[in-house]
Amino acid sequence: MLDSREMDRLTKGLDSKSDKMRALAKAGYPRSEIAKYLDVRYQFVRNVLVREEEKQAKPAVGEVALASAPDSPNRIKLEADGRIKLPERAIAKLGLKTGEVLTVTVDDGEIRLMTIPTAVRKAQALIRQHVPEGISLVDELLEDRRREAVLESDK
């Protein structure tokens, strides 16, 4: 059953039917009730609301759709060929340049993209956790190579 009074209150002052549709949808009214109330076809309501959803999901050129918190994740769309477009804010924040190579890892249902320097830094930190303080893996490797070179020359 339509609640005409409440719908009148929600749409008061709105000029276009499209604005009224968006306001009523935001208030939680189903598309069929909105169509009856505004005396328009269901398809018209659907088209307006679907376009609105697409607009909110896809930022305009040069604009980044952000959630309420400034550092919260952005939504991106996976294209048919597997491509994604990173939000400009993320590109700027990371200082990425066109053509830069990134590493991709999948872990526990998450996809992570990293620049090569970041991946190297993380790998170094991981290795450093297992190497005692004061030990240089480079120095140990060089010493091993020197020993091997001496053994090779003795043959």
ChimeraX attribute file (.defattr): number of C-alpha atoms within 10 A of each C-alpha:
attribute: neighborCount
match mode: 1-to-1
recipient: residues
	/A:1	4
	/A:2	11
	/A:3	10
	/A:4	10
	/A:5	9
	/A:6	11
	/A:7	19
	/A:8	13
	/A:9	9
	/A:10	15
	/A:11	18
	/A:12	10
	/A:13	10
	/A:14	12
	/A:15	9
	/A:16	9
	/A:17	17
	/A:18	17
	/A:19	15
	/A:20	21
	/A:21	25
	/A:22	18
	/A:23	17
	/A:24	21
	/A:25	16
	/A:26	12
	/A:27	11
	/A:28	9
	/A:29	16
	/A:30	13
	/A:31	19
	/A:32	14
	/A:33	18
	/A:34	24
	/A:35	17
	/A:36	12
	/A:37	16
	/A:38	15
	/A:39	10
	/A:40	13
	/A:41	13
	/A:42	15
	/A:43	12
	/A:44	15
	/A:45	23
	/A:46	16
	/A:47	12
	/A:48	15
	/A:49	19
	/A:50	12
	/A:51	11
	/A:52	14
	/A:53	11
	/A:54	10
	/A:55	12
	/A:56	13
	/A:57	15
	/A:58	15
	/A:59	15
	/A:60	10
	/A:61	7
	/A:62	8
	/A:63	11
	/A:64	16
	/A:65	18
	/A:66	17
	/A:67	11
	/A:68	8
	/A:69	7
	/A:70	8
	/A:71	10
	/A:72	9
	/A:73	13
	/A:74	15
	/A:75	16
	/A:76	14
	/A:77	12
	/A:78	10
	/A:79	9
	/A:80	7
	/A:81	6
	/A:82	7
	/A:83	9
	/A:84	11
	/A:85	10
	/A:86	13
	/A:87	18
	/A:88	15
	/A:89	16
	/A:90	14
	/A:91	13
	/A:92	10
	/A:93	8
	/A:94	11
	/A:95	9
	/A:96	14
	/A:97	9
	/A:98	6
	/A:99	6
	/A:100	8
	/A:101	12
	/A:102	15
	/A:103	12
	/A:104	12
	/A:105	10
	/A:106	9
	/A:107	8
	/A:108	5
	/A:109	6
	/A:110	8
	/A:111	9
	/A:112	11
	/A:113	14
	/A:114	15
	/A:115	16
	/A:116	13
	/A:117	11
	/A:118	13
	/A:119	15
	/A:120	12
	/A:121	12
	/A:122	13
	/A:123	11
	/A:124	11
	/A:125	11
	/A:126	11
	/A:127	11
	/A:128	14
	/A:129	9
	/A:130	8
	/A:131	11
	/A:132	9
	/A:133	8
	/A:134	6
	/A:135	10
	/A:136	12
	/A:137	13
	/A:138	9
	/A:139	10
	/A:140	11
	/A:141	11
	/A:142	12
	/A:143	12
	/A:144	12
	/A:145	12
	/A:146	12
	/A:147	12
	/A:148	12
	/A:149	11
	/A:150	11
	/A:151	10
	/A:152	9
	/A:153	8
	/A:154	7
	/A:155	5
